Amino acid sequence: MSDVIKKIILFFTPYVNLFEWKVDLFFKHIKSTDSIFTIKRKLLELMQKNLIIVNIWMEKKYKGYIYLTKKARRKMYTDTLKIVEKFNKFRAENPIEKISIDIPPANLEKVILLAQICEFLKPGKYYEYIETSSFGKLLRDPDKQKLEGDCNQIVTLYTYLYSTKFPLEDLQIKLLPEHVCLHFHGIDIEATSGELTKYEKFDHILPVTEIISTNLLDLTDFREDTQKISEHVFVKSSQLAYAISSLREIVSKNLNIAYHNLGIAALNTNNYETAVFYLSKTDDKESLKIAYHNASVYFLNQKNYTKAEFYADKTGNFDFKNEIKKSAAAEEYNNLAKKVANIKTIEQAKQHKYTYQKMLDLAQKIGDESLINNVRDILNKL
């Protein structure tokens, strides 16, 4: 593809570059039923190529930050290059010969890099910790503004800087109560303070790809304007977090909430098939019963008797099922009765024998003896 064609394509799309497009395709095609191994392998490849773009596009798509315009993202990517350039200069001017902690010689160069990232981003000169921050506050020109971010965001930047030199599969993340840090072969990298340490008490040690699901589930920055995220997008973000997370028993709670919200939204707009589809994926059996009940009444009023009876059967309420079936039968009976209302002779009636037979069947479903006897009398004469 020529550069001219690329520019034309990007001009008419929401993407700053083709890699954003690749990341978006990846997010779009993920399903919660996909193989976690395949998803993580592809995600790791994307993160290795450019974790910054992966995370920024994720925030745009699933957090709804209004400030993440095409122009703003383009500047953030440019500022990211300035951060890398500043860091490389810092490394050259501040070499580290040895590390005070015991590490295998094979890992020395990698630990030195992590230590240099710690020194470069130690709070004070270039970076400041700020709680519940959007990723954009971290991607600034370090010569003009301080980089601001919470633990999730600064861990993501650490991970990106590491990826410019070494494979990301070297790294893991360690989850502590309401906190996250990087982990490398028994060493914890506390990004919020810029220190190499070791936490004895923690919840989980997970693959580095989990930083994406952690960011997905993180709180939205209250300082940023956001557009309303639709129920469908919320479901998709929860499905994505579920698909890429090893802690599915935890993330499944968010997915359950997402399905519930989408189901209730569909229920409120009489979109019963969608409501039932999503509510059946949750543990909210009461809302599902309400959906079945309301769907049955709705389709009865729409004169769709087959669907009315189908959903009535799903309610599990014997009396309600009978009531709906009788109502549906009565509606059908009245419609058929109108068709034969003007018949005056036996010869005319013979031409509608099937209609009378259907009316008899419906009268029996209704349980109305007078209707049953009336239709039988007519059929006996035919």
QUIPE-V221000 format. One record per residue. RES is the residue in three letters. D_LAST is the distance of its C-alpha to the last C-alpha in Angstrom with 1 decimal. Layout:
BEGIN
RES:D_LAST
RES:D_LAST
END
This chain:
BEGIN
MET:77.9
SER:80.7
ASP:82.2
VAL:81.1
ILE:77.4
LYS:77.7
LYS:79.1
ILE:76.3
ILE:73.6
LEU:75.2
PHE:75.7
PHE:72.0
THR:70.9
PRO:71.5
TYR:73.8
VAL:77.6
ASN:77.9
LEU:75.9
PHE:76.5
GLU:74.6
TRP:71.7
LYS:71.9
VAL:72.0
ASP:69.0
LEU:67.0
PHE:68.0
PHE:66.8
LYS:63.5
HIS:62.6
ILE:63.4
LYS:60.6
SER:61.1
THR:59.8
ASP:62.4
SER:65.3
ILE:68.1
PHE:70.7
THR:69.5
ILE:69.2
LYS:72.7
ARG:74.2
LYS:72.9
LEU:73.8
LEU:77.3
GLU:77.8
LEU:76.9
MET:79.1
GLN:81.9
LYS:81.7
ASN:81.6
LEU:80.7
ILE:81.5
ILE:78.8
VAL:76.3
ASN:77.0
ILE:77.2
TRP:73.9
MET:72.3
GLU:73.6
LYS:72.4
LYS:68.9
TYR:68.4
LYS:70.8
GLY:70.2
TYR:73.9
ILE:74.2
TYR:77.8
LEU:76.8
THR:76.6
LYS:77.3
LYS:80.8
ALA:81.5
ARG:80.3
ARG:82.5
LYS:85.5
MET:84.7
TYR:84.7
THR:88.0
ASP:89.4
THR:88.3
LEU:90.5
LYS:93.4
ILE:92.9
VAL:93.1
GLU:96.1
LYS:97.7
PHE:97.0
ASN:98.5
LYS:101.6
PHE:101.8
ARG:101.5
ALA:104.3
GLU:106.5
ASN:105.7
PRO:105.7
ILE:105.2
GLU:107.2
LYS:106.0
ILE:103.6
SER:104.8
ILE:101.9
ASP:101.7
ILE:99.4
PRO:99.2
PRO:101.1
ALA:98.0
ASN:96.4
LEU:99.6
GLU:98.8
LYS:95.3
VAL:96.5
ILE:99.2
LEU:96.6
LEU:94.7
ALA:97.9
GLN:98.7
ILE:95.2
CYS:96.0
GLU:99.4
PHE:98.0
LEU:95.1
LYS:97.0
PRO:96.3
GLY:98.9
LYS:99.7
TYR:96.5
TYR:93.8
GLU:92.8
TYR:90.1
ILE:87.5
GLU:84.6
THR:81.0
SER:82.0
SER:80.0
PHE:81.3
GLY:82.5
LYS:85.4
LEU:86.8
LEU:86.7
ARG:89.6
ASP:92.8
PRO:95.1
ASP:98.1
LYS:96.5
GLN:94.3
LYS:93.9
LEU:90.9
GLU:88.8
GLY:86.1
ASP:84.8
CYS:84.9
ASN:81.8
GLN:83.0
ILE:86.6
VAL:85.5
THR:83.3
LEU:86.4
TYR:88.6
THR:86.0
TYR:85.9
LEU:89.8
TYR:89.8
SER:87.3
THR:89.7
LYS:92.0
PHE:90.1
PRO:86.6
LEU:84.4
GLU:83.3
ASP:86.8
LEU:85.7
GLN:83.4
ILE:82.7
LYS:83.5
LEU:81.3
LEU:83.2
PRO:81.8
GLU:80.8
HIS:83.0
VAL:83.2
CYS:86.1
LEU:86.7
HIS:87.6
PHE:89.7
HIS:90.6
GLY:91.5
ILE:92.8
ASP:91.0
ILE:91.5
GLU:91.3
ALA:90.5
THR:90.7
SER:94.4
GLY:95.3
GLU:96.4
LEU:96.1
THR:95.4
LYS:93.4
TYR:90.9
GLU:90.8
LYS:87.8
PHE:84.6
ASP:80.8
HIS:80.1
ILE:81.6
LEU:79.1
PRO:79.1
VAL:80.3
THR:76.9
GLU:76.0
ILE:78.0
ILE:75.0
SER:72.5
THR:75.2
ASN:75.6
LEU:71.8
LEU:71.6
ASP:74.8
LEU:74.8
THR:74.7
ASP:78.0
PHE:77.8
ARG:80.5
GLU:78.3
ASP:75.6
THR:72.3
GLN:69.0
LYS:65.8
ILE:64.6
SER:60.8
GLU:58.8
HIS:58.1
VAL:61.8
PHE:62.6
VAL:60.1
LYS:61.6
SER:65.2
SER:64.2
GLN:62.5
LEU:65.7
ALA:67.9
TYR:65.8
ALA:65.8
ILE:69.5
SER:70.6
SER:71.7
LEU:71.2
ARG:67.4
GLU:67.1
ILE:68.9
VAL:67.5
SER:63.9
LYS:64.3
ASN:64.6
LEU:61.7
ASN:59.6
ILE:60.7
ALA:59.8
TYR:56.3
HIS:55.8
ASN:57.1
LEU:54.9
GLY:51.8
ILE:52.5
ALA:53.2
ALA:49.8
LEU:48.1
ASN:49.7
THR:48.3
ASN:44.7
ASN:45.3
TYR:43.6
GLU:43.4
THR:47.1
ALA:47.8
VAL:46.1
PHE:47.8
TYR:51.3
LEU:50.9
SER:49.6
LYS:53.1
THR:54.9
ASP:55.6
ASP:54.1
LYS:51.0
GLU:50.6
SER:50.3
LEU:47.9
LYS:45.6
ILE:45.9
ALA:44.9
TYR:41.8
HIS:40.9
ASN:41.6
ALA:39.8
SER:36.7
VAL:36.8
TYR:37.8
PHE:34.9
LEU:32.4
ASN:33.9
GLN:33.7
LYS:29.9
ASN:30.8
TYR:28.8
THR:29.6
LYS:33.3
ALA:33.1
GLU:31.8
PHE:34.2
TYR:37.2
ALA:36.0
ASP:36.1
LYS:39.6
THR:40.9
GLY:40.9
ASN:40.0
PHE:37.2
ASP:36.5
PHE:36.6
LYS:34.2
ASN:31.6
GLU:32.2
ILE:31.7
LYS:28.6
LYS:27.0
SER:28.3
ALA:27.0
ALA:23.5
ALA:23.6
GLU:24.8
GLU:22.1
TYR:19.4
ASN:21.0
ASN:21.2
LEU:17.5
ALA:16.8
LYS:19.1
LYS:17.2
VAL:14.1
ALA:16.3
ASN:16.6
ILE:13.0
LYS:13.0
THR:10.4
ILE:6.7
GLU:8.2
GLN:9.8
ALA:7.3
LYS:5.7
GLN:9.5
HIS:9.7
LYS:7.5
TYR:11.0
THR:12.3
TYR:10.0
GLN:11.0
LYS:14.5
MET:14.5
LEU:13.8
ASP:16.7
LEU:18.8
ALA:18.3
GLN:19.5
LYS:22.5
ILE:23.3
GLY:23.2
ASP:21.9
GLU:20.3
SER:19.1
LEU:17.2
ILE:15.8
ASN:14.6
ASN:13.2
VAL:11.0
ARG:10.0
ASP:9.1
ILE:6.7
LEU:5.2
ASN:5.6
LYS:3.8
LEU:0.0
END
